[in-house]
Amino acid sequence: LWTGTGTVGFAGTSGNAKTLTFTTGVDAARLTNTDKTSVYFNIIKASALINGQSASTAQAVRGGLAYDHDVSPRLFVNVFNDYEYDRFQDLDLRFVLGGGFGFHAVKTERSRLDLMGGAAFNRSSYSTPETRKSGELYWGNEYNLKLNSATSLVQSFRMFNDLSHTGDYRVNFDVGASTKLSKWLTWNVSLSDRYLNNPAPGRKTNDLLYTTGLGITFAK
């Protein structure tokens, strides 16, 4: 059974300054008794026109997929593939492929906490131009909580330690809440943070993407 949510958001101004912001996000998962397949996709694009000068002010895309398979009631194997583009970090494409083991620390009807760790390969292409390739060790968690019959919370954290360049690391943190307004309509809030301790020259170490808007739920 595939279940998930899709969100689209718009914001803008018109007058002395014209601005337009577009955000969208999709989170979907297929659960069985022994495995879980999940897909996510987030995009933000913002532009501004001030005194006849037009410029993009934000442009980022994040997406990926993951697969978990239980080998025992508590232990599971995990593989994932992440992609990321961020124009204002000079990041053309980050491709990450990894896998490891996980542990179901909590598994009830209301909540689920998974702890995981393993290894990954990271290839990051920058427009500076520069291409970085490295092996990584990662650890983190995924948490799901059903607050009540209408609202649920999801959280994901992963820290990647660079094996090729000792001391370098990056962190992925995502959290979101979804509240059912009707059978198919939801109100969603999400926050997606990416921290890189060694960014492209002249760029900040942290990029935060937050969105809110109405969405639809689906099951097939």
Steps between C-alpha positions, in 0.01 A plus 500: 500500500649833388406793722630855499444873477563760232524873576511809280549853629507846339579845641553835330479877503418759237567875506832667571651154505382187324588170664390143440579193705405146401545194718396140462563178685408135465548228762380147432558158653401142438486280811469123529554263791872467420612803299456870433557699180499879523538789256535873567533814288521868597550809286506875562531772238477871579553811286477877550461803272606828661556824306495307176770259615403133502686233693450156651520507878471129575518186292547153646388144432532205739381145439572136557376151570568235764424134565494315833468123539453324834736207564356450850224665707748771611783503244475622140724583205475841335603642161442853370577734211487880547525786249541873565533821298550846650578790270606737776738248652655459153393135524415357158433147627564297812458126443509274805462121504518315830386211712532343842309353790224631721327418827131543584543659844128582531225344291143562615177610335557865603874534459801350328869576562769349279874534566736440208858519381717394210716621211436717194665638186467874435567677170443877507543717189532878546483777242819658640601253326591224741405135545536323833486123540516332838406200706294571810385337820151602609276460803159637587137432573146516362202572722124491435241607755122509474408790728126442466248374246566799270866602547821307447867597532799363309869569563822381337865563592823380339859604562762414238869489600742531207753214483701655216549838670522444876315765696250587227136414559147589399160471669151442358205583725133492399184540706139541396146494632179419315146573622193356329237761419278255312525150356741611228608856596786574742693793640874430493801665660856387425857600572803367311851593615830419328828580676839464329806597703712551185277672239605650168724808541303807609187305594336449839512166676125471563194497271152485651185437297162538670157476342135497598187456296202286414545155358319186397535151640485192284497124538519240226 
